Amino acid sequence: MINSVSGVSFRGDAPVNAADLINSPGKFTTAGINSDVSADSFEKKGEHKKSHKGAVIGTIIGLLAAAYIGLGIAVHKGKLSKIDNPEGIMQKTKNFFHKIGESADELWKKIRGKKAETSQETPKTETPKTEGESK
């Protein structure tokens, strides 16, 4: 019959420490933990992660600028109109966004107007030809 318990007996004069037996070198043991290995991020003391505040603020400003431009385009094309007597909160909100869109549209007209003034040349006037003249 096969005995499931090994033939090694730990009875002896010296008390046996189970941790020593587990940690003793053997065929399948791995090398001890190196102190040269860097610690995980939560174990590092005194080091701080890089802040992403600039990226977050830049994203928010970009989204607000895109919304401002979009409202200006909507007002310019007539997709967003003003309500004369707003009764509910939705109509008041629509008027609020219309006001923002109007300011964006006026700003765009000012920018385009300055470009148009500087880029326009004086129109050349043609002298009227008389019937007797030929080229």
trRosetta pair geometry for C-beta under 8 A, 3 or more apart (Angstrom, degrees):
i j d omega theta_ij theta_ji phi_ij phi_ji
3 7 7.6 88 83 -66 136 77
9 12 7.9 136 117 -43 88 83
10 16 4.9 -24 178 -36 117 168
12 16 7.3 94 42 -51 106 104
16 20 7.7 -132 -175 56 64 115
16 21 7.0 26 176 -40 105 123
17 20 4.3 75 83 2 104 110
17 21 7.2 177 93 -10 58 83
18 21 5.6 -56 -155 35 40 113
18 22 6.4 37 151 -19 71 105
19 22 5.7 -54 -146 36 34 109
19 23 6.0 13 162 -1 68 114
20 23 6.2 -67 -138 51 26 97
20 24 6.2 49 157 -54 63 97
21 24 5.8 -34 -148 -2 28 119
24 29 7.9 -127 103 -64 41 149
25 29 5.3 -123 -140 44 53 154
26 29 5.1 109 47 -21 69 107
31 34 7.6 26 122 -51 116 88
33 37 6.9 -87 -178 27 82 134
34 37 4.8 107 78 -21 98 97
39 43 3.7 -111 168 92 123 124
39 44 5.5 161 85 -64 114 69
40 43 4.9 86 56 8 75 106
40 44 7.5 -131 96 -19 39 85
41 44 5.9 -43 -151 15 37 114
41 49 7.8 39 -169 -74 127 106
44 47 4.6 -26 141 37 126 122
51 54 7.5 94 111 -1 94 83
52 55 4.8 -45 -174 41 83 116
52 56 5.9 87 126 -26 87 99
53 56 5.8 -60 -149 38 32 110
53 57 6.1 26 158 -16 69 109
54 57 5.9 -57 -143 40 28 107
54 58 6.1 29 157 -19 64 110
55 58 5.7 -55 -144 39 29 113
55 59 6.3 32 156 -21 63 106
56 59 5.8 -54 -150 34 29 112
56 60 6.5 28 154 -18 64 106
57 60 5.8 -54 -148 36 33 111
57 61 6.4 31 154 -17 66 106
58 61 5.8 -55 -145 38 31 109
58 62 6.2 33 155 -20 64 108
59 62 5.7 -56 -148 37 30 113
59 63 6.4 28 156 -17 65 106
60 63 5.9 -55 -148 37 30 109
60 64 6.4 28 154 -17 64 107
61 64 5.8 -55 -147 38 31 110
61 65 6.3 32 154 -20 65 106
62 65 5.7 -55 -147 36 30 111
62 66 6.4 30 154 -19 65 106
63 66 5.6 -52 -147 36 32 112
63 67 6.4 33 154 -18 65 104
64 67 5.7 -53 -147 36 33 111
64 68 6.3 37 152 -22 65 105
65 68 5.5 -51 -147 34 33 115
65 69 6.4 30 155 -16 65 105
66 69 5.9 -54 -147 39 31 109
66 70 6.2 33 153 -21 64 109
67 70 5.6 -55 -144 38 30 114
67 71 6.3 30 157 -18 65 104
68 71 6.1 -55 -149 35 27 107
68 72 6.5 29 152 -19 61 107
68 100 6.8 -106 -124 164 71 108
68 104 5.1 168 169 -93 79 131
69 72 5.6 -55 -151 35 33 115
69 73 6.5 32 153 -18 66 104
69 104 6.4 -172 -101 -170 30 137
70 73 5.7 -53 -148 36 32 110
70 74 6.3 33 153 -20 65 106
71 74 5.6 -52 -145 36 34 113
71 75 6.4 32 156 -17 66 104
71 80 6.8 -38 -155 33 70 167
71 97 5.7 -134 -130 180 128 86
71 98 8.0 -155 -174 -101 107 23
71 100 5.2 11 123 104 158 100
71 101 3.6 -122 154 -84 90 88
71 104 5.7 115 84 21 89 146
72 75 6.0 -55 -148 37 30 107
72 76 6.2 30 154 -20 64 110
72 101 5.3 -179 -79 -155 34 64
72 103 7.8 -85 -91 80 98 51
72 104 2.8 -110 -70 116 113 116
72 105 4.6 170 -157 -58 82 61
72 107 7.3 -73 -114 50 144 99
72 108 5.7 122 166 -15 140 131
73 76 5.6 -56 -145 37 31 113
73 77 6.2 17 161 -8 67 110
74 77 6.3 -63 -143 45 26 101
74 79 4.4 -86 -158 70 78 110
74 80 4.1 55 134 -8 112 116
74 101 5.7 -72 68 -133 94 145
75 78 7.7 39 -179 -72 30 26
75 79 7.7 -83 -60 52 22 71
75 80 5.1 -54 -77 68 62 107
75 98 6.3 122 -99 -150 112 65
75 101 3.5 147 -30 139 125 118
75 102 5.5 -147 -174 -69 162 53
75 104 7.2 132 31 62 128 98
75 105 4.9 -107 88 -35 119 137
76 101 8.0 -134 -18 169 68 102
76 105 4.8 168 -64 -121 91 118
76 108 7.4 -45 -67 68 141 144
78 81 6.7 17 -168 -68 65 96
80 94 7.3 -162 -160 -169 92 88
80 97 6.6 -95 -167 115 142 104
80 98 5.4 -169 144 -99 105 81
80 101 5.5 89 84 27 142 172
81 98 6.9 2 140 -115 14 136
82 94 8.0 160 -126 127 39 92
82 95 5.8 65 -145 -121 78 79
82 98 4.7 161 -84 142 77 160
82 99 8.0 79 -104 -57 113 67
83 86 5.0 97 94 -77 121 80
83 91 4.9 -70 68 -167 161 105
83 94 6.1 63 -3 89 117 123
83 95 5.8 -92 43 -65 87 101
86 91 3.6 178 -144 120 91 108
86 92 4.6 136 139 -69 148 62
86 94 7.4 177 -111 54 125 96
86 95 5.4 -95 -50 -17 143 135
87 91 5.9 56 38 36 58 147
88 91 5.2 97 55 11 72 99
88 92 7.1 -132 103 -2 40 91
89 92 5.6 -56 -146 40 35 112
89 93 6.1 40 153 -23 68 105
90 93 5.6 -51 -147 35 31 113
90 94 6.4 35 151 -22 63 103
91 94 5.5 -47 -147 33 34 115
91 95 6.6 37 151 -18 63 102
92 95 5.6 -52 -151 36 34 112
92 96 6.4 40 148 -24 64 103
93 96 5.4 -49 -150 32 34 116
93 97 6.5 29 154 -12 66 104
94 97 5.9 -55 -148 41 32 106
94 98 6.2 37 150 -24 64 107
95 98 5.3 -51 -144 35 33 117
95 99 6.5 38 154 -24 64 100
96 99 5.8 -52 -154 30 30 111
96 100 6.8 27 149 -14 62 103
97 100 5.6 -51 -149 37 38 112
97 101 6.2 40 151 -20 67 107
98 101 5.5 -55 -147 40 32 114
98 102 6.3 39 152 -25 65 102
99 102 5.7 -47 -148 30 31 114
99 103 6.8 30 153 -17 61 101
100 103 5.9 -55 -155 34 33 109
100 104 6.5 31 149 -17 65 106
101 104 5.6 -54 -147 37 35 111
101 105 6.2 36 154 -20 68 105
102 105 5.6 -54 -145 37 32 111
102 106 6.3 31 155 -18 66 105
103 106 5.7 -52 -145 37 32 111
103 107 6.4 36 153 -21 63 105
104 107 5.7 -53 -149 36 31 114
104 108 6.4 31 153 -19 64 105
105 108 5.7 -53 -149 36 32 111
105 109 6.4 34 151 -21 64 104
106 109 5.6 -51 -147 34 34 113
106 110 6.5 36 152 -21 64 103
107 110 5.7 -53 -151 33 32 112
107 111 6.5 30 152 -17 65 105
108 111 5.7 -53 -147 37 34 111
108 112 6.1 29 156 -13 67 109
109 112 5.8 -56 -142 44 29 107
109 113 5.8 35 156 -27 64 110
110 113 5.6 -52 -141 34 27 114
110 114 6.6 26 159 -18 61 103
111 114 6.2 -56 -154 33 28 107
111 115 6.7 24 151 -13 62 108
112 115 5.7 -59 -150 40 35 111
112 116 6.1 35 153 -23 69 108
113 116 5.6 -54 -144 35 31 111
113 117 6.4 31 156 -20 64 104
114 117 5.8 -52 -147 34 31 110
114 118 6.6 20 158 -10 64 108
115 118 6.2 -63 -148 41 30 103
115 119 6.0 11 162 -7 67 118
116 119 6.2 -66 -137 45 25 101
116 120 6.1 33 163 -35 64 108
117 120 6.3 -50 -143 20 24 111
129 133 5.6 -127 -164 65 86 123
130 133 5.1 92 58 -5 82 104
